Structure formats: C-alpha cells, structure tokens
Amino acid sequence: MGVDVLTLVEAWSALDRLSDYWGAVLLEEPPDFAVEFRALTMRDEVSPQLWADAYVSAFAHGHRLTLVTFDKALARSVNGAVLLKVWS
C-alpha cells in the first residue's frame, strides 16, 4: 500500500470519520464464530496469512456479510466475495 499505509492512530481516526459520515460500526464476533473459525483453520501447516484470512471469512460468514477485498486469493477462497481492483 506504500504511502497510503496508516499508523494505528490514523486508522482509528479514519474509522471515526467513517462512523461520523457513513454510520460505520465495529461488530462483535458473531454467535458460533469459534466453530466456523476453527473449521477453517484445522490444518497441519504454518500460515499467518491463512489464519488472518480465516478470521475475516468466519466473521463475515457469521454475520451474513459480503466480504469485500483487494486480495485475489482471499476473494477466491470465500464464496460470494467481491474483489475490488485498483486502477492506476
């Protein structure tokens, strides 16, 4: 993401602006989140990326949300995900 990367403080500020303008909110983990997350991560391998992707996937699935991402691999692994493209 280069120059567009935010510090943690800047990220909270961006969330605050989204909340003020669009009504964005933070959601709690959905019911049965742990069951879905565990099912996606019960693999005998080391993969920090898989762990993070499984968390996002289980969270979206549990809340019946559409996952929107720039990550091609994540979009391919989640049924119904929307892949955003960066136009340069």
C-alpha positions as CSV (number, residue, x, y, z in Angstrom):
1,M,0.0,0.0,0.0
2,G,3.1,2.2,0.1
3,V,2.4,5.8,1.1
4,D,-1.3,5.0,1.8
5,V,-0.4,2.9,4.9
6,L,-1.9,4.3,8.1
7,T,-0.4,4.3,11.6
8,L,-2.7,2.7,14.2
9,V,-3.7,6.2,15.4
10,E,-4.5,7.2,11.8
11,A,-6.5,4.1,11.3
12,W,-8.7,4.8,14.4
13,S,-9.2,8.4,13.1
14,A,-10.2,7.0,9.7
15,L,-12.7,4.7,11.4
16,D,-14.1,7.6,13.4
17,R,-14.6,9.6,10.2
18,L,-16.3,6.7,8.5
19,S,-18.6,6.3,11.5
20,D,-19.4,10.0,11.6
21,Y,-20.2,10.1,7.8
22,W,-21.5,6.6,6.9
23,G,-22.5,5.3,10.3
24,A,-19.8,2.6,10.3
25,V,-19.7,0.5,13.5
26,L,-17.5,-2.2,14.9
27,L,-19.3,-5.5,15.3
28,E,-18.8,-8.2,17.9
29,E,-17.8,-11.7,16.8
30,P,-21.0,-13.5,15.7
31,P,-22.5,-16.4,17.6
32,D,-20.7,-19.7,16.8
33,F,-17.8,-17.7,15.4
34,A,-15.3,-20.0,17.1
35,V,-16.8,-23.1,15.5
36,E,-16.5,-21.6,12.0
37,F,-13.0,-20.2,12.6
38,R,-11.8,-23.5,14.0
39,A,-13.2,-25.4,11.0
40,L,-11.3,-23.0,8.6
41,T,-8.0,-23.3,10.5
42,M,-7.8,-27.0,11.4
43,R,-4.8,-27.6,9.1
44,D,-1.4,-29.1,9.9
45,E,0.5,-26.2,8.5
46,V,2.1,-22.8,9.4
47,S,0.4,-19.9,7.8
48,P,-0.1,-16.5,9.4
49,Q,-2.0,-15.3,6.2
50,L,-4.4,-18.3,6.3
51,W,-5.1,-17.5,10.0
52,A,-6.0,-13.9,9.2
53,D,-8.0,-14.8,6.1
54,A,-9.9,-17.4,8.0
55,Y,-10.8,-15.0,10.8
56,V,-12.1,-12.4,8.3
57,S,-14.0,-15.1,6.4
58,A,-15.6,-16.6,9.5
59,F,-16.5,-13.2,10.8
60,A,-18.2,-12.2,7.5
61,H,-19.9,-15.6,7.2
62,G,-21.2,-15.4,10.8
63,H,-22.8,-12.0,10.3
64,R,-24.0,-12.9,6.7
65,L,-21.9,-10.0,5.3
66,T,-20.4,-9.8,1.9
67,L,-16.7,-9.9,2.1
68,V,-15.1,-7.1,0.0
69,T,-11.3,-7.2,-0.5
70,F,-8.4,-6.3,-2.7
71,D,-6.8,-9.7,-2.0
72,K,-7.3,-12.0,-5.0
73,A,-6.5,-15.2,-3.1
74,L,-8.9,-14.3,-0.3
75,A,-11.7,-13.4,-2.7
76,R,-11.2,-16.8,-4.5
77,S,-11.5,-18.7,-1.1
78,V,-14.7,-17.0,0.1
79,N,-17.9,-17.8,-1.6
80,G,-19.7,-14.6,-2.8
81,A,-16.7,-12.4,-2.0
82,V,-16.3,-9.2,-4.0
83,L,-12.8,-8.4,-5.4
84,L,-12.0,-4.7,-5.8
85,K,-9.5,-3.7,-8.4
86,V,-7.1,-0.8,-8.1
87,W,-6.9,1.3,-11.2
88,S,-3.7,3.1,-11.8
